Amino acid sequence: KAGVTQTPRYLIKTRGQQVTLSCSPISGHRSVSWYQQTPGQGLQFLFEYFSETQRNKGNFPGRFSGRQFSNSRSEMNVSTLELGDSALYLCASSLGASGSQQYFGPGTRLTVT
Amino acid sequence: QQQVKQSPQSLIVQKGGISIINCAYENTAFDYFPWYQQFPGKGPALLIAIRPDVSEKKEGRFTISFNKSAKQFSLHIMDSQPGDSATYFCAATIQGAQKLVFGQGTRLTINP
């Protein structure tokens, strides 16, 4: 089975712009979670989608949003980018059932200048 | 209450030695504790996980020890190899929530 794929792998944006990141989960997985990884804050949970519905949300401002499509693919959007949004954004997929393991993609490295 | 505290931040071990990384949590509702391994340029990969109804789980050279009363758990890597050099993260979650709370990570270096 193919793993979790994320596109693009690298992105450079300017402050004030918006960005959309994409994640394709492992075939058959219905849950997609997003995490932000920075040297200072470590790995932090952004949100989780299951069957096109947001099931959980982390402690991030409303500039961070996401959605999931009927084929389980997910996108996250960050509007009005700030320098502090520079990070590695990781997507993880799982079956979504209780106790199911999460499998991470390679991430999208976002740099905001 | 959502924090998971991980130590040490960095660790250097000789080849063949035992690497030990410790984590502590506060939220007693957590009931699933995975460990992830991350190499540079890659996403975290699940290494081993434990639920609080057991005190130890072993998979190959990797062992998790779990102390429910102390709210602590640790990862032991036996016969550490240079290929084990990576960053290790402990995490905790409530089963079914799919929301992992991660420790700050430990950069492990195994000297040949």
Interface residues (C-beta under 8 A of the other chain):
Chain A: V4 S31 S33 Y35 G42 L43 Q44 F45 E48 F50 R55 N56 G58 L90 A92 S94 G96 A97 S98 G99 S100 Q101 Q102 Y103 F104 G105 P106 G107
Chain B: Y32 P34 Y36 G41 K42 G43 P44 A45 L46 A49 F89 A91 Q95 G96 A97 Q98 K99 L100 V101 F102 G103 Q104 G105
